[in-house]
């Protein structure tokens, strides 16, 4: 049930198609990360690689939100900016 609520929230919240794609990618990579250690010797070798990709993706999303997220994107596209 919690997974279903998470998926609905991820699909409802973002207004930007690119960010929606990054959220879905993050969700899929988190599931893969939990499966990789038990997947066998060769697949388990990809566990650290997936962890680095997750770290980079989470870092990018955090940086984007700290800079203002959608608000900053809306200000950039607004032709009249009050200074």
Secondary structure by P-SEA (a helix, b strand, c coil): caaaaaaaaaacccccaaaaaaaaaaaaaaaaaaacccccaaaaaaaaaaaaaaaaaaaaaaaaaaacaaaaaaaaacccccc
